[in-house]
Amino acid sequence: MMKKYSGVVLIVDDEHVVITSRMILKQYFENIESLNSPKTLETRLRQHDVDVVLLDMNFKAGVTSGNEGIFWMNRIHVLSPHSQVVLQTAYGDIELAVKSIKEGAVDFLSKPWDKEKLVTTVVNAWQQAQARKENRDLKSKQRALQDHLNYDDRPFIATAPSMQAVLRDVEQVAATDASVLILGENGTGKELVARAIHQKSKRANEPFIMVDVGALSHNLFESEMFGHEKGSFTDAKETRIGKFELANKGTLFLAYRLAHGFSTTG
């Protein structure tokens, strides 16, 4: 059985075209959704990501200009920038096709289309959507990392005998992938110890991410640590990468303030 493409293809057209398109595309894509008019399109785009929108250009009876499709395509680009729009119309001509591409459509289909043309066009649009999504996620990760860059690469220097023992422990645990519990009062250098472990480990060139767990409310904890998808809750206006994913291959340093000090786990 052929492996289907992941993601979502949304068909916005009249009922007859929707039925035909779904029958063809469901053989190639895991998720096919449809709307018979664009009235609820904005609500749908705010809820979840859509990879490809197959959008009719005319919805009002007797209208053949294609301006409706151009209008809704521009709204799609505002609400879901990575989504790729394929415009289609039964009143296609070269001038309208050129206008559609200039306005931002990834492709243009004239009805009636054949099955091979439809599938090829939507697959190409899906591939471009994946490229945009990867670029979006990379930029999101880069922005998030800016707040967590390790600017202080100076070595952890200590001369007291008690601290020499700590440094020996740092050397030992840095060579492993074990989780480490660091305990101490405020101002005793727990973060310095965590950074020293990171810098001496095989993860030194990967991110060092610190999270003050005590400062996170119960409602924000899951979103902050695991991230969220756009539309997963009321204020989720865009997909966000969680701290666990951000620290992947690096070090995640979790800090928690107790009544008698500041206990941290790296």
C-alpha positions as CSV (number, residue, x, y, z in Angstrom):
1,M,0.0,0.0,0.0
2,M,1.3,3.4,-1.0
3,K,2.3,5.6,2.0
4,K,0.2,8.7,2.1
5,Y,1.5,12.3,2.6
6,S,0.9,13.7,6.1
7,G,-0.5,17.1,6.9
8,V,-3.8,18.7,5.8
9,V,-5.3,19.5,2.4
10,L,-8.3,21.8,2.6
11,I,-10.7,22.1,-0.4
12,V,-12.8,25.2,-0.5
13,D,-15.3,24.8,-3.4
14,D,-18.9,23.9,-4.2
15,E,-20.2,20.5,-3.2
16,H,-19.7,18.7,-6.5
17,V,-16.0,19.6,-6.9
18,V,-15.4,18.9,-3.2
19,I,-16.7,15.4,-3.6
20,T,-14.7,14.7,-6.7
21,S,-11.5,16.2,-5.3
22,R,-11.8,14.3,-2.0
23,M,-12.2,11.0,-3.8
24,I,-9.0,11.5,-5.8
25,L,-6.8,13.2,-3.1
26,K,-7.7,10.8,-0.2
27,Q,-5.7,8.1,-2.0
28,Y,-2.6,10.3,-1.6
29,F,-3.1,12.4,1.6
30,E,-3.9,11.4,5.2
31,N,-6.1,14.3,5.9
32,I,-8.6,15.9,3.5
33,E,-11.0,18.5,4.7
34,S,-13.5,20.6,2.9
35,L,-15.7,23.7,3.0
36,N,-18.5,24.5,0.6
37,S,-17.9,28.2,1.0
38,P,-15.2,30.4,2.5
39,K,-17.5,31.9,5.2
40,T,-15.8,29.8,8.0
41,L,-12.4,29.7,6.4
42,E,-10.8,32.1,8.8
43,T,-12.1,30.2,11.8
44,R,-10.7,27.0,10.4
45,L,-7.3,28.5,9.8
46,R,-7.1,29.8,13.4
47,Q,-7.8,26.4,14.8
48,H,-5.1,24.2,13.1
49,D,-2.4,24.4,10.5
50,V,-3.3,23.6,6.9
51,D,-0.6,22.7,4.4
52,V,-2.5,23.2,1.1
53,V,-5.7,25.1,0.3
54,L,-7.4,24.1,-3.0
55,L,-9.4,27.3,-3.4
56,D,-12.1,28.2,-5.9
57,M,-11.9,31.7,-7.4
58,N,-15.7,32.4,-7.7
59,F,-18.4,31.7,-5.1
60,K,-21.2,34.1,-6.0
61,A,-23.6,33.2,-8.8
62,G,-22.7,34.8,-12.1
63,V,-19.3,36.1,-10.9
64,T,-16.3,35.1,-13.1
65,S,-13.7,37.7,-12.3
66,G,-11.7,35.6,-9.8
67,N,-11.5,38.5,-7.4
68,E,-13.1,36.5,-4.6
69,G,-10.4,33.9,-4.8
70,I,-7.7,36.5,-4.8
71,F,-9.3,38.1,-1.7
72,W,-9.5,34.8,0.3
73,M,-6.0,33.8,-0.8
74,N,-4.6,37.0,0.7
75,R,-6.5,36.3,4.0
76,I,-5.0,32.8,4.0
77,H,-1.5,34.2,3.6
78,V,-2.1,36.5,6.6
79,L,-3.6,33.9,8.9
80,S,-1.5,30.9,7.9
81,P,1.7,32.1,6.1
82,H,3.2,28.6,5.5
83,S,0.0,27.4,3.8
84,Q,0.2,27.0,0.0
85,V,-2.8,28.1,-2.1
86,V,-3.8,26.4,-5.4
87,L,-6.5,28.5,-7.1
88,Q,-8.9,26.9,-9.5
89,T,-11.7,28.1,-11.7
90,A,-13.9,27.0,-14.6
91,Y,-13.4,30.5,-16.2
92,G,-9.6,30.3,-16.5
93,D,-7.5,32.1,-19.0
94,I,-3.8,33.0,-19.3
95,E,-4.3,36.5,-17.9
96,L,-6.1,35.2,-14.8
97,A,-3.5,32.5,-14.2
98,V,-0.7,35.0,-14.4
99,K,-2.5,37.4,-12.0
100,S,-3.0,34.5,-9.5
101,I,0.6,33.6,-9.5
102,K,1.7,37.2,-9.1
103,E,-0.7,37.6,-6.1
104,G,0.9,34.6,-4.4
105,A,-0.8,31.4,-5.5
106,V,1.6,28.4,-5.8
107,D,-0.3,27.2,-8.9
108,F,-3.4,27.6,-10.9
109,L,-5.9,24.9,-12.2
110,S,-8.5,25.3,-14.9
111,K,-11.6,23.2,-14.5
112,P,-12.2,20.6,-15.6
113,W,-8.8,19.1,-14.7
114,D,-7.7,15.5,-15.0
115,K,-6.7,13.4,-12.0
116,E,-3.0,13.4,-12.8
117,K,-2.8,17.2,-13.1
118,L,-4.7,17.6,-9.8
119,V,-2.5,15.2,-7.8
120,T,0.8,16.5,-9.2
121,T,-0.2,20.1,-8.5
122,V,-1.3,19.4,-4.9
123,V,1.7,17.2,-4.1
124,N,4.1,20.0,-5.4
125,A,2.2,22.5,-3.2
126,W,2.4,20.2,-0.2
127,Q,6.2,19.9,-0.7
128,Q,6.6,23.6,-0.7
129,A,4.5,23.9,2.4
130,Q,6.8,21.4,4.2
131,A,9.8,23.5,3.2
132,R,8.2,26.7,4.6
133,K,7.2,24.9,7.8
134,E,10.7,23.6,8.3
135,N,12.0,27.1,7.8
136,R,9.4,28.5,10.2
137,D,10.4,26.0,12.9
138,L,14.1,26.7,12.4
139,K,13.5,30.5,12.8
140,S,11.4,29.8,15.8
141,K,14.1,27.7,17.4
142,Q,16.7,30.3,16.6
143,R,14.7,33.1,18.2
144,A,14.1,31.0,21.3
145,L,17.8,30.2,21.6
146,Q,18.7,33.8,21.6
147,D,17.4,34.1,25.1
148,H,19.4,31.1,26.3
149,L,22.8,31.6,24.6
150,N,25.7,30.8,26.9
151,Y,27.7,34.0,26.7
152,D,30.0,33.1,29.6
153,D,32.4,30.5,28.5
154,R,35.0,31.2,31.1
155,P,36.2,28.1,33.0
156,F,34.9,27.4,36.5
157,I,37.9,28.3,38.7
158,A,38.1,27.4,42.4
159,T,41.0,26.9,44.9
160,A,39.3,25.9,48.1
161,P,39.7,22.2,48.9
162,S,35.9,21.7,49.2
163,M,35.4,23.2,45.7
164,Q,38.2,21.0,44.3
165,A,36.1,18.1,45.3
166,V,33.1,19.6,43.4
167,L,35.3,20.1,40.3
168,R,36.3,16.5,40.4
169,D,32.6,15.5,40.6
170,V,31.9,17.8,37.7
171,E,34.5,16.0,35.6
172,Q,33.1,12.6,36.5
173,V,29.4,13.3,35.8
174,A,30.2,15.4,32.6
175,A,31.4,12.2,31.0
176,T,28.0,10.6,31.4
177,D,24.4,11.1,30.3
178,A,23.1,10.8,33.9
179,S,20.7,13.3,35.3
180,V,22.3,15.5,38.0
181,L,20.8,17.0,41.2
182,I,22.5,20.1,42.4
183,L,21.5,21.4,45.9
184,G,22.6,24.6,47.7
185,E,21.6,28.0,49.1
186,N,21.1,31.1,47.1
187,G,24.3,32.5,45.6
188,T,26.4,29.4,46.0
189,G,27.0,28.9,42.3
190,K,24.6,26.1,41.3
191,E,24.1,27.5,37.8
192,L,27.9,27.8,37.4
193,V,28.2,24.1,38.3
194,A,25.5,23.2,35.8
195,R,27.2,25.2,33.1
196,A,30.6,23.6,34.0
197,I,29.1,20.2,33.6
198,H,27.6,21.2,30.2
199,Q,30.9,22.7,29.0
200,K,32.9,19.6,29.8
201,S,30.4,17.2,28.4
202,K,30.0,15.9,24.8
203,R,27.0,18.2,24.6
204,A,29.1,21.4,24.9
205,N,28.4,22.6,21.4
206,E,24.6,22.1,21.9
207,P,22.2,24.4,23.7
208,F,22.3,25.0,27.4
209,I,18.7,25.8,28.4
210,M,17.8,27.1,31.8
211,V,14.1,27.1,33.1
212,D,13.0,28.6,36.4
213,V,10.3,26.1,37.0
214,G,9.1,27.9,40.2
215,A,8.2,31.0,38.1
216,L,5.9,29.0,35.8
217,S,2.2,28.9,36.6
218,H,0.4,25.6,36.5
219,N,-1.4,26.6,33.4
220,L,1.7,27.6,31.5
221,F,4.0,24.7,32.6
222,E,2.9,22.2,29.9
223,S,3.0,24.8,27.1
224,E,6.4,26.1,28.2
225,M,8.0,22.7,28.6
226,F,6.4,20.8,25.8
227,G,5.4,23.6,23.4
228,H,2.1,23.9,21.6
229,E,0.5,24.0,18.2
230,K,-1.3,27.0,16.8
231,G,-5.0,27.0,18.0
232,S,-4.5,24.4,20.7
233,F,-5.9,27.0,23.2
234,T,-7.3,30.5,23.1
235,D,-4.0,32.5,23.1
236,A,-2.0,30.0,20.9
237,K,-1.7,32.3,17.9
238,E,1.4,30.4,16.5
239,T,3.2,27.2,17.0
240,R,5.8,27.3,19.8
241,I,8.7,25.0,20.5
242,G,8.9,23.7,24.0
243,K,12.0,23.8,26.2
244,F,12.5,20.0,26.0
245,E,12.7,20.1,22.2
246,L,14.8,23.3,22.4
247,A,17.4,21.5,24.6
248,N,17.4,18.4,22.5
249,K,21.0,17.0,22.4
250,G,22.1,19.7,24.8
251,T,21.4,20.3,28.5
252,L,18.2,21.2,30.2
253,F,18.7,23.0,33.6
254,L,15.6,23.0,35.7
255,A,15.6,25.4,38.7
256,Y,13.1,25.3,41.6
257,R,13.1,27.6,44.7
258,L,12.4,25.9,48.0
259,A,11.5,27.4,51.3
260,H,15.1,27.0,52.6
261,G,17.1,27.6,49.4
262,F,17.3,27.1,45.8
263,S,17.3,23.5,44.6
264,T,18.2,22.8,40.9
265,T,18.3,19.8,38.7
266,G,20.3,19.7,35.4
